[in-house]
């Protein structure tokens, strides 16, 4: 499960072990009206992605064959003109829409909420509104319920919403969701068929997507990241296989905890085409290996070079990736400069485009 709650994976046309993105997601702004203690997004950064630049890249992605479009942030609804413009152009080109991730409590008034959601609907958005509901987002239950009811009324769909929640285990951290269910006159039950919880109200049915909480960025003071067992997710078919564009225009191959690390920058939409970014990703010493051989191969390679490099095992593959990159463990276990992501390797200045990456 990825940190933006897109679910266990997306359908792909083939299973070739390489980076082959089928999804593009834009974060138009880092900024947010909340300051959640577990968030890994630098919400204090003021950058905003320019609409013409993002539109041009979206059109290039369409020519490349990418068919799925989503939005994240920060809080995407704090930059509604970006959402509306990209949605309208995406709908014109025939994109399918994935999630627009939101905290659901960004609006000033019911009238403001209705107007923005109506504009989004009229622009052609047909995906889901992914609502974040857990203890880290506070307990504004009445506002969340208003958001849910307004979204159902504006879009006219009982499945317009899904819920994401962060906790240590899928069965933990559900109390805020149950409070919302009570406010909506709904029930929350486990679905054996879907393998997840559902919230079912008279006019709404929402799937609950669990995000594996980890001690990263603001949440580094938390414990439990190293839980003694190794992850099963290996090729990042869910959170990976994507072009995630941040407000600086940088492109990352995932939307997990590590998505704002410079080490995972594979291009910038201000200067690079989609085709060039994909080639860079495949040639990247870390990203390319991840999608060819998997995180398990990276783990085994690190431990073979230095058996004491990692403190323990973790079931959280996103946390593992963040840890080995943010702590420089991957670089420290490289024997050749050309394999390193840090100082001394050809990927040292990839983020600002001053180094041409090898393509083979």
N, C-alpha and C positions, 0 to 999 in steps of 0.2 A: 504494500500500500504506500502511495506517495504522500508527501506532506500537504499536497493540495487536494487530496481526496478524489482523484479521478477514478479510483476503482482498481481492480486487480490487473488490468491490462487492456489493450486495445487490439482489435483484429488487424492482422497484417496479411499482405498478399503472399509473402514467402517467409521462410525461416532461415535465410542465409545469415550466418554468424558474422555480421558486420554492422556498422552504423548505417541505418536506412530509415530516417525519420518519416513518420506518416502523420505528424501532428505539429502545429505551430501555436504557440501561446505567447501573448503579449502582456507584459506588466507595464502599463503606461505611466505609472507613478509608484514610488516607494511609499509615499505618505499614507498615513492611516489616522483615523480618529480615535483608535485605541492604542494602548501600549501593553500588549499581552506579554507576560513574563517568559513565555516559552517561544516567542517568535524569533525566527532567524533572519527576518527581513530588516535592512537598515532604514527604518521608517523616518529617521531624522534627515536623510539625504533628500535634497529638493529637486533632483532631476526629474524631468518629464520628457517622454518620448514624443517627438514631433509627428503629427498626423500624416503629413505628406511622405515622410521617410518610412514610417510604418506601413502605409498603404502601398508604396512601391515594393517593399519587401514582401508583403502579402501577395501581390500580383506575381512576383517572381516565384514564390512558393507554389502558387497555383500552376504556373507553367512547368515547374519541376515535377508536379504530380502529387503534392501534398493536399489532402482533402479535408482535414479536420482542424477546426479553429477554436481556441479557448482564450480566456482572459483571467489574469490574476493580478497581484499587487504586492505590497500595500493594499489599500482598499480601492478597488477599481472604480467604484461609484463616486469617488472624490474627483474623478476626471471624466465626467459623463460624456463630454463632447468627443473624447477619444473612442469610448465604447461605441457610441452611436455611429461615428464615421467608419470605423473598421467593420462593424457589424453590417452596415449598409453595403459596403463594397464587397465584403465576404459573401453576403447573400446574393448579390448580383452575379458573382462568379460561380455560385453553386457550392460553396463550402458547406459541410456539415458542421454543426456547432456542438462543442463539448460543454464544459462547465464554465460559468462565470463565478468565480469564488468570491464570497462576500461575508462580512460579519453581520449584515442585516440590520444594523443600528446606526447607519451613517446619515440618515435623513433628518431634516429640521422639523418637518410637520407631515401629517398625512397627505396634504396637498402636494408637497414637494416629492414625497415618495411616489405618489400616483403618477405625477407628470414624468418623472425620470423613467419609471418602468414602462409607461405607455410609449414614450419615445423609443425605448429599446425594442419593444414589441413591434412597433410600426417600422422600425429599421430592418426587421426580418430575423431577429434572434429566435432560434427554435431549439436551443439547447436547454440545459438545466441551470438554475441558480443554486450554486453549492454553498449552503449556509453553514458557517462554523459555529457550533454550539458545544461549549464545554466550560469547565470551571475557570479556564484562563481568560475567557472572553467576557467575564462578568455575568451578572444575573439580571439583565434587562428583558425579562420574560415577556412583559406586555408589549414592548416594542418589537420583539421577535415575532410574536403572534400577529401583530398588525402587519408586519412585512409579509408573513406567510399568506394571510387572508387577501392582502392587496395583490400579491403576485398571482394568486389563483384567479382572482377576479379579472385582472388586466389581461393575462395570457389565456384564460379560459381552459386551462389544463390541470387535471388533478395530479399530474406527475411533474409539474414545473420545478419542484424543489427536491434537493437531496440534502442530507446533513453530514457534516464531517465532525469528528470529535477526536481529541488527542488524549491518550492515556497509556498506561503501561501494558494493558491487556484489553482485548475487545470487550470483556465483561465489566470493565472498570470505567469510571468516569461518566456514567450515564445519567446521573441525577439531574443535571441541567436539562437534558433532553426530556426527561420525564416531567419536569416542571412545565416545559413548553407543551408537551402532550396534554397535560391537565388543562392548560389555558385554552387549548384548541378543542377540548372535548375528545381527545384521541387516546389510542392505546399504543403501547410500544411492546412488540413481541419479536421473538427470534424466528427467523424463517429458515427451516432446514433446507429448502430448495435453493435459496440464494446464499446460504451460509453467512448471513448477517442479520442485523436487527432491522425492523421496519417500524415506522410511525404511521399509523393509519387513522385519519380523521374523516368526518363525513364527506368532505370535498377535497381531501389531500391524501396522497400516499407518498411517503418519502423513504428512500433507502438510507441507511446509516453506514457511513464509510469510516472505518477506524484508521487513525493516523498513529503510528508507533512513536510515542513520546521519547525524546532523547535529550541528554544533557549537552546541548550545543548552544553557542552564542549566549543570549541572555539567560538561558537555562543551564549553563555549565555548572552552577552550584548544585543542581539536582544530582542524585545518584541513580544507579541502576542501569547505566548504559552497557556495562560489561556484565552480562547475566549468565555467563558460563556455557552457553550453547551457540553453535554457529548458524548463521543465516541460511535460509533455503533459496531466497531470491538470488539469482546468479547473473543473469543477463540484462536486468533492468528493463524488462519488456513493459512494465507498467509505468514507472516514473521516467524511464528513459525512452529512447527512440523518438525524441522530440526536439524541436528547436524552441528553446525558451528564451525570449527576447526581453531583456531588462530595460529600465528607463534610460540607461546610458547607451542603449543600442547594442550592448554586448549579447552574444548568443552563447547559450550553454546547452549541453546535451541532456540535461535533467532538470527537474524542478524540486529536488530534495534539499536536504540541509546544506549541501555543498554548492548550491547553485550560484552563490555570489562570490565564490572563491576565484581568484584570478587564474588559478591552475586549470580550471575547467572552461575557460574562455576559448571558443573555437572560431571566433570571428566577430565582426561588427557590421550591423546592417547599413551603417553609413558608408561603408567602403566595399563590402563583400557581397557577392551573389550567393544564392543558396547552394549552387553547385560547388563553388569554391569552399564554402563552410563545411559541406559534407566531406569533401576531399581532405580538408584540414583535420576534421574529426577522426577520420580513418587513419591518418598518418600520425596523429597525436600519440605519444608514447604511453600515456595512461588511458585516455578515452578509447583509442583504437584497440588496445589490449583488452579493456573491459568488455567491449562489444564483440570481439573475436573469441575470447576465451573465458570471460566471466570474472566476477569478483573473487570467486574461489581461487582462480589462477593467480590473481594479484595477491591475495592473502598468502597462498602457498609460496609464492616467489619471495615475498617479504620475509616470511619465517625461515625459508631456506637460507637466505643471506644473513639473517640475524634472528635466531630463535627467541631472543628476549625483546624483540621490537614492540610487541603488543602485550598489554597487561593481562588480557584474558580473552575469552570468546564472547561474541555478541550475536543475538538473533536479528539485530537491526542492521540491515545492509546499508541503509542511508547513513547511519551513525558511523559505521566502519569506514565508509568512503570519506566522510567529513573528517574523521580523526586522522587517517593516514595522510591526507592532503594538508590539513590545517596545522598539523604537528610536524610536517616535513619528514615523516617516516618514509614515504615513498622515495623522496630524494636521497635520504641518508642510506638507503639500501641499494642505490644504483651504483654500479661500478664504473660506468662510462658516462662522460659528460653528455653525450647525445641522448642518453636515456633519462636524464634528469628534467624535472619541471622547473627547478629553481635556478640559482646562479650557476652559470657555466654551460648550460645547455641551449640549444637553438630555440627553445620555447620560452625563454626568459622574458621576452618582450612581446609575446603574442597578443596581449590585451590591447596594446595601442598600435598593433599592426606594423611595427618597425622591423619585424623579422619575417622573411618568406619561409613558410614551412615546407619541408620536403613532402612530395605527393606520392612517393612510393617507397 
